[in-house]
């Protein structure tokens, strides 16, 4: 008996005691599986008017109400109950994903059952609710397939709804359900009222029709994709036999869709077309909307190199066009979103970097195109400052509200406003709140939903008054998340500027290991994107990417990121457009110079143990850095890269690299595959085989080249995953587990 007791006691003492996770330490499960770092959204829905918002809000009974919220008090009024959003005979209310009122708020459109088209869920079911009678009816008629309608939009008087179905444009009477087909030629290659893959991806275009202000006409895009070759994605896993998924995808230098713009009576009839070009496949009507009346459209018409953007007024009575401004650049011009008419249609706003900085201009409607320095074109916002985005143009109040960066910190974002006449500029974001700010401004600019975060510090969201920036009430302080983050073991992080080879200073952040011994040297992992679409060095909460990087510092890595020249930092035209014809060349040179500079400045950086990783364009720059600067970078992890620029699409790649048919050297020099023989270090390549954006084809070509060169490397293919590599249970955790494990094996953590 005594022996049994002793054995039992020994077993109990030897058994592991279940312990709670250490709140100071990060794990992959904590970051990518648990809810430990979930943030509150804090939004108030959408602005209904200057003093009210509307939003979908869960109720105590388990349903969802549509409510109107007073900005001043926060009091909510229920506008639509779950019963009103439940079809006859159904057991539960519709799962509403979006909604829209008509002009007098007597009817409500409900969007549900959405499906993905290209990158976004833009196809689904629409229901219309008559608020007086409570009648809820599905749009599209009895023969409409599930999830087949796109972009349903009320007419200005609220009595009709226009939508796209199967690449045709329709108008449906909101009361009777009578349907009128405005186009009938839609097919897999004739696309009315919406867009092909490349227009959506690179110009951000999805809804391709616009009601005239008086509701009598609809203007729309028509694309003829018959000359565009399909790229075939191969699905090997979802059926007994593999099958292909065709994507209309014009690769650089190849045939584009032919695009044109026309107007059609909203009651039906023939479409009349504007003659914008004799060569529709080599021009882009990149923006279109009604101007200040129902007789004119304003169209932005770019040539194929995107070095010329004509701002056209298109008269629907004569079907003629005339330019009111011609924007030209030896690198590229941009399609502009912030075109707002005011002063009874006599003036319109524009954004240009023609003087070296992105500034808001006012254009006078005149008989000839406006020119800088003349009376027809006037700069409004200050010189030497990049306008990052225009949030609102309050023509009644006479102010333009926009995002910019403070002069001392290109990594931060603040709100400013400038008088439309250019006489006065004010910073509205308090100087005592450094970091990145976001605003959703009410009509009339009396209030705004304001979100503010810093590097390593989660966002706070509040409702504020403008222009005083006074807090009305806090919407989400994320105190619990902030406490969880603050409990983590964190080393010092700092922002700095590192010199490129010619002395140009590059913005960077550096994250040091907690408890670091500065007398010893540590491995470095650099994070890169490095192309014109995005930045990585931002004084803002970085979510899971920040947490993963922090986890790596806990293991004993220094983590840093650099924004090379060519990224869209608010540092002027010369900074951004210096990359023209040098995509990949400039970025990798800057990354290598920054790595050398960091090592030279800090003895705790081990110059023999520097790794680099990135996704998409960052994957491309990882390859470029590994191949071109093998003596700097010992390890690289390239996720979804573009190894050969000739394989990417026309609009993006030709904008920055020219056309491969006329500028082949730009493509050779910018493509990592051209320099694969330089690989010396350890390389991991990761790609989704279902990537419709950056095709897996490029990775396969790079694999063949590395095999030909007898270069060792490691690769991981994720079957049928798209560019984000997130589809399928456990995918994200698996991917970051792979990256973490590879880094640990090839670039061991900790000091030497």
C-alpha positions as MATLAB code, in Angstrom:
seq = 'XXXXXXXXXXXXXXXXXXXXXXXXXXXXXXXXXXXXXXXXXXXXXXXXXXXXXXXXXXXXXXXXXXXXXXXXXXXXXXXXXXXXXXXXXXXXXXXXXXXXXXXXXXXXXXXXXXXXXXXXXXXXXXXXXXXXXXXXXXXXXXXXXXXXXXXXXXXXXXXXXXXXXXXXXXXXXXXXXXXXXXXXXXXXXXXXXXXXXXXXXXXXXXXXXXXXXXXXXXXXXXXXXXXXXXXXXXXXXXXXXXXXXXXXXXXXXXXXXXXXXXXXXXXXXXXXXXXXXXXXXXXXXXXXXXXXXXXXXXXXXXXXXXXXXXXXXXXXXXXXXXXXXXXXXXXXXXXXXXXXXXXXXXXXXXXXXXXXXXXXXXXXXXXXXXXXXXXXXXXXXXXXXXXXXXXXXXXXXXXXXXXXXXXXXXXXXXXXXXXXXXXXXXXXXXXXXXXXXXXXXXXXXXXXXXXXXXXXXXXXXXXXXXXXXXXXXXXXXXXXXXXXXXXXXXXXXXXXXXXXXXXXXXXXXXXXXXXXXXXXXXXXXXXXXXXXXXXXXXXXXXXXXXXXXXXXXXXXXXXXXXXXXXXXXXXXXXXXXXXXXXXXXXXXXXXXXXXXXXXXXXXXXXXXXXXXXXXXXXXXXXXXXXXXXXXXXXXXXXXXXXXXXXXXXXXXXXXXXXXXXXXXXXXXXXXXXXXXXXXXXXXXXXXXXXXXXXXXXXXXXXXXXXXXXXXXXXXXXXXXXXXXXXXXXXXXXXXXXXXXXXXXXXXXXXXX';
ca = [
       0.000    0.000    0.000;
       2.820    2.402    0.966;
       4.641    1.627   -2.329;
       1.461    2.282   -4.311;
       1.060    5.656   -2.608;
       4.685    6.584   -3.350;
       4.376    5.577   -7.002;
       1.132    7.505   -7.347;
       2.674   10.574   -5.698;
       5.727   10.329   -7.987;
       3.515   10.174  -11.076;
       1.525   13.176   -9.929;
       4.682   15.182   -9.319;
       6.126   14.179  -12.694;
       2.948   14.944  -14.649;
       2.991   18.277  -16.485;
       0.762   20.939  -14.999;
      -1.506   22.576  -17.572;
      -0.517   26.237  -17.724;
      -2.178   29.247  -19.237;
      -0.398   30.713  -22.268;
       2.185   33.296  -21.322;
       0.488   36.656  -22.099;
       3.892   38.180  -22.843;
       4.722   35.735  -25.643;
       3.320   35.410  -29.133;
       2.633   32.168  -30.969;
       1.294   31.480  -34.429;
      -1.916   30.137  -32.921;
      -2.426   33.283  -30.868;
      -1.958   35.474  -33.944;
      -3.790   33.506  -36.634;
      -6.291   31.291  -34.795;
      -7.302   32.850  -31.487;
      -9.375   35.975  -30.982;
      -6.776   37.505  -28.660;
      -6.033   40.361  -31.028;
      -9.473   40.997  -32.528;
     -10.220   44.711  -32.851;
     -13.520   46.527  -32.481;
     -14.667   48.149  -35.690;
     -16.180   51.245  -34.118;
     -17.976   52.446  -37.241;
     -21.355   54.149  -37.170;
     -22.521   52.828  -40.530;
     -23.030   55.325  -43.327;
     -23.955   58.959  -43.346;
     -27.630   59.566  -44.088;
     -27.467   63.341  -43.748;
     -25.384   65.929  -41.907;
     -26.523   64.771  -38.456;
     -27.592   61.113  -38.816;
     -26.139   57.790  -39.848;
     -27.766   54.464  -40.648;
     -26.433   51.031  -39.826;
     -27.400   47.362  -39.455;
     -27.396   46.490  -35.757;
     -27.988   43.131  -34.016;
     -30.937   43.162  -31.605;
     -31.651   41.273  -28.394;
     -33.841   38.723  -30.187;
     -31.005   37.553  -32.410;
     -32.086   39.447  -35.521;
     -30.680   42.519  -37.230;
     -32.415   45.908  -37.335;
     -31.716   48.756  -39.726;
     -31.448   51.799  -37.485;
     -30.888   55.533  -37.786;
     -28.487   57.031  -35.230;
     -28.360   60.638  -34.086;
     -24.800   61.895  -34.265;
     -25.238   64.318  -31.410;
     -26.847   61.938  -28.906;
     -26.164   58.425  -30.139;
     -29.866   57.619  -29.853;
     -31.048   54.977  -32.327;
     -34.386   54.771  -34.118;
     -35.381   51.493  -35.758;
     -36.226   52.054  -39.421;
     -36.653   48.457  -40.604;
     -37.262   45.435  -38.385;
     -36.155   41.853  -39.124;
     -39.751   40.933  -40.013;
     -39.677   43.483  -42.839;
     -36.473   41.904  -44.169;
     -37.887   38.364  -44.174;
     -39.362   37.060  -47.473;
     -42.860   35.570  -47.365;
     -42.721   31.936  -46.268;
     -39.084   32.164  -45.131;
     -37.972   31.141  -41.650;
     -35.389   33.877  -41.176;
     -34.553   37.339  -42.389;
     -32.263   37.974  -45.321;
     -28.567   38.082  -44.538;
     -28.143   41.651  -45.722;
     -24.657   42.550  -46.971;
     -25.461   46.018  -48.265;
     -28.437   48.331  -48.577;
     -29.501   51.606  -50.220;
     -32.507   53.914  -49.839;
     -34.165   55.628  -52.755;
     -34.215   59.420  -52.868;
     -37.261   59.934  -50.627;
     -36.529   56.853  -48.468;
     -39.850   55.209  -49.324;
     -38.067   52.132  -50.703;
     -35.010   50.156  -49.723;
     -32.701   47.928  -51.764;
     -31.223   44.932  -49.933;
     -28.196   43.051  -51.273;
     -27.626   39.442  -50.215;
     -26.302   36.018  -51.255;
     -23.241   37.551  -52.906;
     -20.715   35.714  -55.024;
     -17.209   36.597  -56.080;
     -16.465   38.143  -59.470;
     -12.736   38.632  -59.979;
     -11.510   40.050  -56.635;
     -14.772   41.213  -54.997;
     -18.247   39.848  -54.257;
     -20.122   41.987  -56.782;
     -22.774   39.512  -57.944;
     -25.746   38.533  -55.800;
     -29.491   38.837  -55.142;
     -31.327   42.137  -54.704;
     -34.632   42.632  -52.926;
     -36.728   45.789  -52.878;
     -38.776   46.740  -49.825;
     -41.716   49.136  -50.087;
     -41.601   50.716  -46.628;
     -45.239   51.856  -46.644;
     -46.821   48.528  -47.570;
     -44.098   46.265  -46.219;
     -43.968   44.401  -49.539;
     -40.609   42.655  -50.092;
     -39.904   41.523  -53.650;
     -36.847   40.053  -55.334;
     -35.551   41.857  -58.412;
     -34.711   40.217  -61.703;
     -37.960   38.437  -62.542;
     -38.852   34.752  -62.235;
     -36.181   33.554  -64.658;
     -33.251   35.215  -62.877;
     -30.685   32.717  -61.627;
     -29.558   32.974  -57.992;
     -26.797   35.516  -57.363;
     -26.919   36.869  -60.910;
     -27.561   40.608  -60.516;
     -24.870   43.264  -60.242;
     -24.824   46.895  -59.072;
     -28.574   47.472  -58.642;
     -29.036   51.251  -58.377;
     -32.138   53.397  -57.878;
     -33.025   56.000  -60.490;
     -32.801   59.599  -59.254;
     -36.565   59.729  -58.645;
     -36.456   56.369  -56.850;
     -39.102   54.729  -59.023;
     -36.872   52.376  -61.009;
     -33.775   50.247  -60.529;
     -31.021   49.612  -63.075;
     -28.753   46.565  -62.869;
     -26.475   44.295  -64.882;
     -27.244   40.637  -65.489;
     -25.249   38.324  -67.759;
     -23.364   41.313  -69.197;
     -26.557   43.125  -70.194;
     -28.103   46.250  -68.713;
     -31.715   46.287  -67.452;
     -34.146   48.714  -65.831;
     -36.905   47.387  -63.571;
     -39.934   49.318  -62.338;
     -39.723   49.395  -58.548;
     -43.492   49.122  -58.118;
     -44.709   46.840  -60.902;
     -41.623   44.729  -61.555;
     -41.773   45.394  -65.298;
     -38.313   44.838  -66.805;
     -36.824   46.643  -69.815;
     -33.673   45.336  -71.464;
     -31.436   48.227  -72.493;
     -28.859   45.946  -74.154;
     -29.235   42.447  -75.585;
     -25.826   41.612  -77.061;
     -24.070   40.737  -73.790;
     -21.948   37.605  -73.814;
     -18.697   36.253  -72.452;
     -16.883   38.742  -74.681;
     -19.373   41.623  -75.046;
     -19.499   43.240  -71.627;
     -22.110   45.943  -70.975;
     -22.280   47.932  -67.766;
     -19.362   46.231  -66.039;
     -15.730   45.322  -66.790;
     -13.211   42.653  -67.599;
     -10.518   41.538  -65.146;
      -7.886   44.121  -65.960;
     -10.150   47.192  -65.847;
     -11.382   46.169  -62.396;
      -7.939   45.268  -61.043;
      -5.962   48.245  -62.310;
      -8.517   51.066  -62.682;
     -10.742   50.013  -59.784;
     -13.798   49.931  -62.062;
     -16.733   47.628  -61.280;
     -20.083   49.361  -61.757;
     -20.039   50.418  -65.385;
     -23.214   52.524  -65.747;
     -24.472   55.910  -64.506;
     -28.031   57.303  -64.306;
     -28.377   60.829  -65.695;
     -29.466   63.343  -63.024;
     -32.929   63.616  -64.586;
     -33.268   59.836  -64.953;
     -33.985   59.896  -68.680;
     -30.696   58.341  -69.815;
     -28.084   55.872  -68.691;
     -24.460   56.213  -69.732;
     -22.422   53.013  -69.739;
     -19.202   51.330  -70.780;
     -19.190   48.548  -73.355;
     -16.128   46.303  -73.626;
     -15.451   43.987  -76.526;
     -13.070   41.355  -75.164;
     -13.166   39.166  -78.254;
      -9.528   39.931  -79.016;
      -8.299   39.208  -75.482;
      -6.772   35.795  -74.938;
      -7.911   33.656  -72.024;
      -5.434   32.592  -69.401;
      -6.403   29.135  -68.147;
      -6.234   28.394  -64.443;
      -6.067   24.630  -63.846;
      -8.042   23.014  -61.020;
      -6.639   19.571  -60.243;
      -8.313   18.917  -56.907;
     -12.050   19.603  -56.980;
     -13.152   16.814  -59.306;
     -12.045   13.431  -60.578;
     -10.688   15.032  -63.749;
      -8.961   18.390  -63.813;
     -10.687   21.322  -65.450;
      -9.709   24.825  -66.546;
     -11.037   28.228  -65.554;
     -10.617   30.824  -68.319;
      -9.756   34.412  -67.330;
      -9.758   37.193  -69.927;
      -6.306   38.541  -69.160;
      -4.289   40.816  -71.464;
      -0.620   40.326  -70.681;
       1.808   43.181  -71.243;
       2.100   44.029  -74.916;
      -0.924   41.941  -75.895;
      -4.434   42.799  -77.086;
      -6.764   44.750  -74.789;
     -10.533   44.858  -74.795;
     -11.979   47.551  -77.016;
     -13.793   49.965  -74.701;
     -16.308   52.669  -75.535;
     -18.965   54.772  -73.836;
     -22.532   55.364  -74.948;
     -25.863   56.667  -73.726;
     -29.208   54.887  -73.958;
     -32.734   56.070  -73.046;
     -33.667   54.596  -69.679;
     -37.003   53.516  -71.178;
     -35.226   51.536  -73.881;
     -34.041   52.231  -77.396;
     -30.820   52.373  -79.412;
     -27.537   53.338  -77.822;
     -25.639   56.310  -79.214;
     -21.850   56.078  -78.988;
     -19.184   58.704  -78.468;
     -16.238   58.570  -80.829;
     -13.297   58.746  -78.437;
     -10.610   57.153  -80.585;
      -9.969   55.411  -83.882;
      -8.168   52.701  -81.901;
     -10.354   51.656  -78.961;
      -8.108   48.748  -77.978;
      -5.180   51.068  -77.345;
      -6.949   53.742  -75.311;
      -8.598   53.600  -71.909;
     -11.785   55.480  -70.985;
     -10.742   55.173  -67.341;
     -13.376   57.401  -65.675;
     -16.854   58.556  -66.681;
     -19.711   60.354  -64.960;
     -22.334   62.961  -65.610;
     -21.014   66.493  -65.408;
     -23.138   69.298  -63.987;
     -26.276   68.484  -65.997;
     -28.087   65.702  -67.844;
     -26.683   66.798  -71.194;
     -22.965   66.354  -70.562;
     -20.622   63.629  -69.392;
     -17.087   64.090  -68.161;
     -14.703   61.380  -69.400;
     -11.044   60.709  -68.654;
      -9.461   59.229  -71.768;
      -5.937   57.790  -71.447;
      -3.690   56.603  -74.218;
      -2.230   53.116  -73.862;
       1.128   54.265  -72.397;
      -0.945   56.290  -69.881;
       1.256   59.322  -70.478;
      -1.655   61.428  -71.761;
      -4.985   61.854  -69.983;
      -7.611   63.972  -71.715;
     -10.376   65.338  -69.499;
     -13.271   65.472  -71.961;
     -16.695   67.056  -71.888;
     -19.044   64.852  -73.894;
     -22.286   66.425  -75.134;
     -25.158   63.912  -75.282;
     -27.145   66.149  -77.636;
     -24.517   66.295  -80.376;
     -22.447   63.233  -79.314;
     -19.306   65.322  -79.631;
     -16.436   65.711  -77.167;
     -13.972   68.448  -76.384;
     -11.019   68.500  -73.955;
     -11.091   70.915  -71.023;
      -7.674   69.757  -69.793;
      -4.890   67.574  -71.181;
      -2.584   66.062  -68.572;
       0.765   64.779  -69.892;
       3.810   63.187  -68.270;
       6.963   61.514  -69.564;
       6.448   58.753  -66.959;
       2.724   58.202  -66.434;
      -0.496   60.024  -65.568;
      -3.174   58.775  -63.199;
      -6.925   58.411  -63.493;
      -8.381   60.950  -61.044;
     -11.299   60.220  -58.741;
     -11.739   63.690  -57.247;
     -13.556   65.450  -60.084;
     -16.275   67.629  -58.536;
     -18.315   70.297  -60.312;
     -19.300   73.475  -58.495;
     -20.223   77.101  -59.102;
     -23.210   76.016  -61.231;
     -20.979   73.862  -63.388;
     -18.530   76.596  -64.284;
     -15.620   75.005  -62.405;
     -14.371   71.515  -61.659;
     -11.647   70.128  -59.382;
      -8.646   68.118  -60.542;
      -5.493   66.594  -59.046;
      -2.103   66.766  -60.751;
       1.589   66.517  -59.893;
       2.564   68.611  -62.918;
       4.608   71.020  -60.755;
       6.316   68.219  -58.814;
       3.694   67.722  -56.078;
       0.169   66.290  -56.077;
      -2.010   69.364  -55.725;
      -5.706   70.100  -56.096;
      -6.451   72.393  -59.032;
      -9.588   74.192  -60.116;
     -10.366   74.143  -63.829;
     -12.594   76.756  -65.450;
     -14.942   75.434  -68.122;
     -13.763   77.274  -71.208;
     -13.747   76.974  -74.979;
     -10.150   75.690  -75.023;
      -8.210   73.263  -72.807;
      -7.006   74.859  -69.576;
      -3.278   75.308  -69.180;
      -1.087   75.854  -66.132;
      -0.313   79.499  -65.517;
      -3.395   80.685  -67.407;
      -6.801   81.708  -66.133;
      -8.242   78.293  -66.886;
      -6.177   76.268  -64.375;
      -5.468   77.359  -60.820;
      -3.580   75.453  -58.110;
      -5.429   75.493  -54.783;
      -3.548   73.373  -52.232;
      -0.062   74.449  -51.093;
       3.092   73.854  -53.108;
       5.569   71.327  -51.738;
       2.783   69.120  -50.342;
       1.304   65.904  -51.747;
      -2.460   65.522  -51.506;
      -2.948   61.822  -50.831;
      -6.732   61.696  -51.183;
      -9.599   64.173  -51.227;
     -12.215   63.237  -48.634;
     -14.786   65.926  -49.330;
     -15.221   69.091  -51.326;
     -17.671   71.221  -49.376;
     -18.704   73.678  -52.054;
     -21.280   75.354  -49.799;
     -18.716   75.977  -47.073;
     -15.916   76.695  -49.528;
     -13.400   74.095  -48.248;
     -11.536   71.109  -49.661;
     -10.813   68.399  -47.052;
      -7.933   66.055  -47.841;
      -5.354   63.677  -46.399;
      -1.686   64.595  -46.392;
       1.476   63.921  -44.400;
       3.105   66.338  -42.003;
       6.256   67.890  -43.438;
       8.444   66.136  -40.887;
       7.014   62.613  -41.269;
       6.105   61.005  -44.592;
       5.104   57.871  -42.646;
       2.127   59.612  -40.986;
      -1.280   60.733  -42.269;
      -3.234   63.814  -41.200;
      -6.370   65.745  -42.217;
      -6.065   69.232  -43.666;
      -8.417   71.625  -45.381;
      -7.825   74.417  -47.871;
     -10.182   77.108  -49.098;
     -11.409   76.436  -52.619;
      -9.993   79.831  -53.603;
      -6.592   78.745  -52.199;
      -6.346   81.592  -49.714;
      -6.026   79.567  -46.514;
      -4.877   76.121  -45.358;
      -5.490   74.569  -41.943;
      -4.251   71.402  -40.294;
      -7.220   69.795  -38.508;
      -5.527   66.737  -36.995;
      -4.008   67.793  -33.663;
      -0.213   67.939  -33.680;
      -0.365   66.159  -30.315;
      -1.635   63.016  -32.065;
       1.218   61.688  -34.250;
       0.502   58.587  -36.312;
      -1.980   57.607  -38.996;
      -5.479   59.077  -39.040;
      -8.542   58.112  -41.050;
     -11.760   60.103  -41.441;
     -15.273   59.502  -42.729;
     -16.680   63.023  -43.039;
     -20.396   63.830  -42.867;
     -22.183   65.816  -45.581;
     -21.449   69.453  -44.898;
     -18.310   68.501  -42.954;
     -19.780   69.140  -39.498;
     -18.826   65.737  -38.085;
     -16.489   62.864  -38.878;
     -15.789   59.334  -37.728;
     -12.123   59.477  -36.797;
      -9.776   56.515  -36.350;
      -6.218   56.933  -35.069;
      -3.407   54.417  -34.594;
       0.366   54.262  -34.289;
       3.003   51.651  -35.001;
       2.386   48.887  -32.468;
      -0.645   50.720  -31.044;
      -4.181   49.572  -32.064;
      -6.716   52.100  -33.370;
      -9.103   54.242  -31.372;
     -12.316   55.318  -33.098;
     -14.414   58.311  -32.109;
     -16.979   60.718  -33.426;
     -15.592   64.260  -33.689;
     -16.789   67.720  -34.596;
     -15.117   69.622  -37.392;
     -13.180   71.786  -37.696;
     -12.370   71.789  -33.951;
     -11.620   68.041  -33.829;
     -13.509   67.931  -30.512;
     -14.562   64.427  -29.449;
     -18.336   63.945  -29.346;
     -18.115   60.365  -28.065;
     -15.816   57.374  -28.262;
     -17.056   54.606  -30.538;
     -14.337   51.999  -29.934;
     -11.346   52.539  -27.707;
     -10.036   48.977  -28.121;
      -8.834   49.131  -24.521;
      -8.894   45.351  -24.150;
      -6.853   44.834  -27.315;
      -4.448   47.576  -26.285;
      -3.958   45.929  -22.892;
      -3.287   42.571  -24.582;
      -0.724   44.162  -26.905;
       0.907   46.128  -24.092;
       1.336   42.899  -22.101;
       3.543   41.476  -24.859;
       7.284   41.360  -24.438;
       8.462   44.027  -26.868;
      11.833   45.487  -27.654;
      12.444   49.016  -28.871;
      11.005   50.035  -32.253;
      11.944   53.196  -34.092;
      11.569   55.013  -37.388;
      14.657   56.239  -39.182;
      15.976   57.250  -42.585;
      18.740   55.293  -44.271;
      20.826   56.524  -47.224;
      20.620   55.036  -50.701;
      23.793   54.772  -52.741;
      23.403   58.354  -54.000;
      22.569   59.715  -50.545;
      18.781   59.832  -50.994;
      17.212   59.126  -47.610;
      14.804   56.184  -47.421;
      12.127   55.856  -44.739;
      12.472   52.733  -42.603;
      11.305   51.217  -39.356;
      13.346   48.873  -37.162;
      12.052   46.427  -34.513;
      14.637   45.155  -32.028;
      14.431   41.955  -29.950;
      13.275   42.370  -26.351;
      16.190   42.188  -23.919;
      18.674   42.542  -26.763;
      22.370   42.532  -25.869;
      23.679   45.370  -28.025;
      27.240   44.089  -27.672;
      26.327   41.049  -29.794;
      25.074   40.797  -33.384;
      21.634   39.613  -34.512;
      20.079   38.402  -37.773;
      17.835   40.811  -39.693;
      14.643   40.105  -41.649;
      13.661   42.887  -44.061;
      10.050   43.252  -45.207;
       9.594   44.747  -48.681;
       6.880   45.700  -51.137;
       8.754   48.270  -53.178;
       6.395   48.995  -56.114;
       4.153   51.976  -56.985;
       0.982   50.442  -55.509;
       1.738   50.576  -51.783;
       4.032   51.449  -48.879;
       5.114   49.350  -45.884;
       6.774   51.948  -43.641;
       3.693   53.411  -42.004;
       3.285   54.797  -38.503;
       0.070   52.795  -38.097;
      -1.239   49.640  -36.466;
      -0.109   46.759  -38.672;
      -2.447   44.003  -37.463;
      -1.320   40.414  -37.931;
       1.732   41.367  -39.989;
       3.001   43.507  -37.128;
       2.261   40.743  -34.613;
       4.091   38.128  -36.700;
       7.086   40.424  -37.008;
       6.932   41.023  -33.248;
       6.882   37.269  -32.666;
      10.057   37.017  -34.730;
      11.741   39.670  -32.593;
      10.816   37.600  -29.521;
      12.698   34.722  -31.128;
      15.781   36.897  -31.581;
      15.449   38.614  -34.983;
      15.739   42.267  -35.885;
      12.842   43.081  -38.238;
      12.914   46.126  -40.489;
      11.185   47.538  -43.532;
      12.221   50.165  -46.075;
      10.198   52.123  -48.629;
      12.437   52.471  -51.689;
      12.005   55.086  -54.380;
       8.983   54.431  -56.578;
       6.629   53.662  -53.697;
       3.681   56.081  -53.321;
       5.112   57.984  -50.371;
       4.114   61.667  -50.098;
       7.566   62.801  -51.167;
       6.862   64.393  -54.537;
       6.692   63.394  -58.181;
      10.435   62.836  -58.602;
      10.422   60.287  -55.773;
       7.478   58.322  -57.138;
       8.152   58.466  -60.849;
      11.900   57.877  -60.750;
      10.976   54.198  -61.004;
       9.617   54.515  -64.566;
      11.343   51.906  -66.704;
      13.261   50.750  -63.609;
      10.708   48.722  -61.638;
      12.765   46.165  -59.740;
      16.060   47.824  -60.548;
      15.672   50.869  -58.312;
      13.901   49.079  -55.454;
      16.422   46.268  -55.065;
      19.334   48.728  -55.201;
      17.712   50.822  -52.473;
      16.984   47.774  -50.318;
      20.596   46.616  -50.538;
      21.905   50.093  -49.738;
      19.574   50.383  -46.738;
      20.705   46.998  -45.413;
      24.346   48.018  -45.692;
      23.650   51.372  -44.056;
      21.848   49.781  -41.109;
      24.703   47.355  -40.561;
      27.259   50.153  -40.774;
      25.363   52.285  -38.268;
      24.635   49.577  -35.690;
      27.121   46.945  -34.540;
      24.270   44.739  -33.317;
      23.310   44.041  -36.955;
      25.017   40.950  -38.366;
      25.765   41.819  -42.029;
      26.260   38.115  -42.849;
      22.765   37.220  -41.644;
      20.292   39.415  -43.512;
      17.094   37.939  -44.917;
      14.284   39.510  -46.937;
      10.651   38.633  -47.571;
       7.643   40.079  -49.382;
       4.347   39.310  -51.086;
       3.240   40.063  -54.660;
       5.394   43.035  -55.719;
       7.304   42.378  -52.504;
       7.876   38.818  -53.668;
       9.279   40.195  -56.916;
      11.581   42.570  -55.031;
      12.688   39.706  -52.781;
      13.783   37.803  -55.876;
      15.447   40.874  -57.375;
      17.330   41.509  -54.132;
      18.452   37.882  -53.767;
      19.594   37.597  -57.389;
      21.218   41.030  -57.820;
      22.757   41.437  -54.351;
      23.684   37.924  -53.222;
      26.448   39.232  -50.964;
      23.912   41.289  -48.982;
      20.934   38.924  -48.670;
      21.510   35.429  -47.340;
      17.881   34.230  -47.200;
      14.739   35.194  -49.113;
      11.072   34.234  -48.924;
       9.117   35.309  -52.024;
       5.322   34.922  -51.836;
       3.258   35.173  -55.062;
       6.005   36.997  -57.014;
       6.161   38.241  -60.615;
       9.459   36.736  -61.834;
       8.923   37.965  -65.410;
       7.210   41.313  -66.019;
       6.071   40.193  -69.464;
       3.616   37.846  -67.751;
       1.743   40.590  -65.882;
      -1.168   42.657  -67.217;
      -1.159   45.513  -69.711;
      -2.510   48.380  -67.628;
      -0.236   48.013  -64.593;
       2.995   46.839  -66.150;
       2.926   49.107  -69.200;
       2.151   52.106  -66.968;
       5.505   51.689  -65.218;
       7.681   49.747  -67.670;
       6.497   50.805  -71.113;
       5.409   48.276  -73.727;
       7.520   45.110  -74.080;
       7.132   45.324  -77.847;
       8.892   48.699  -77.929;
      10.768   48.731  -74.599;
      12.017   45.145  -74.222;
      15.122   46.189  -72.266;
      12.979   47.705  -69.489;
      11.296   44.328  -69.056;
      14.524   42.360  -69.154;
      16.226   44.580  -66.590;
      13.196   44.701  -64.294;
      12.470   40.960  -64.270;
      14.131   38.852  -61.567;
      14.293   35.833  -63.859;
      16.879   37.693  -65.966;
      19.316   37.574  -63.042;
      18.582   34.161  -61.545;
      22.181   33.065  -62.057;
      23.126   35.406  -59.205;
      21.362   33.320  -56.550;
      23.730   32.226  -53.775;
      21.594   32.193  -50.641;
      18.626   30.140  -49.474;
      15.380   30.874  -51.317;
      11.782   29.882  -50.593;
       9.141   30.525  -53.260;
       5.437   30.291  -52.332;
       2.521   30.596  -54.757;
      -1.168   29.723  -55.091;
      -1.894   27.726  -58.232;
      -5.291   29.468  -58.614;
      -3.824   32.979  -58.592;
      -5.795   34.917  -61.223;
      -3.778   38.073  -60.588;
      -0.116   37.008  -60.540;
      -0.172   33.734  -62.400;
       1.520   30.629  -61.046;
       2.951   30.395  -64.562;
       5.668   32.879  -63.580;
       6.822   30.779  -60.644;
       6.925   27.690  -62.872;
       9.095   29.539  -65.398;
      11.420   30.650  -62.622;
      11.611   27.078  -61.317;
      12.650   25.894  -64.762;
      15.318   28.565  -64.948;
      16.719   27.709  -61.512;
      16.780   24.020  -62.448;
      18.616   24.881  -65.663;
      21.168   26.793  -63.592;
      21.389   23.960  -61.027;
      20.458   26.386  -58.258;
      19.028   24.825  -55.081;
      15.800   26.358  -53.749;
      12.639   25.427  -51.864;
       9.092   25.980  -53.069;
       5.523   25.509  -51.837;
       2.429   25.493  -54.041;
      -1.017   26.015  -52.480;
      -3.589   24.304  -54.736;
      -6.309   26.599  -56.136;
      -5.503   29.446  -53.756;
      -5.730   32.932  -55.170;
      -3.307   35.829  -54.787;
      -4.090   36.232  -51.081;
      -3.499   32.504  -50.351;
      -6.288   32.404  -47.764;
      -8.912   30.020  -49.150;
      -9.418   26.716  -47.368;
      -9.397   25.810  -43.702;
      -6.053   26.377  -41.981;
      -4.339   27.951  -44.990;
      -3.148   31.172  -43.341;
      -1.801   29.370  -40.277;
      -0.045   26.831  -42.494;
       1.543   29.542  -44.640;
       2.958   31.536  -41.731;
       4.067   28.331  -40.026;
       5.983   27.516  -43.201;
       7.599   30.961  -43.329;
       8.514   30.849  -39.643;
       9.979   27.354  -39.867;
      11.981   28.113  -43.016;
      13.385   31.283  -41.519;
      14.394   29.440  -38.351;
      16.133   26.707  -40.306;
      17.977   28.897  -42.804;
      18.556   32.041  -40.733;
      18.750   30.879  -37.102;
      17.524   33.395  -34.548;
      19.471   34.921  -31.738;
      22.799   36.667  -31.232;
      26.252   35.551  -32.157;
];
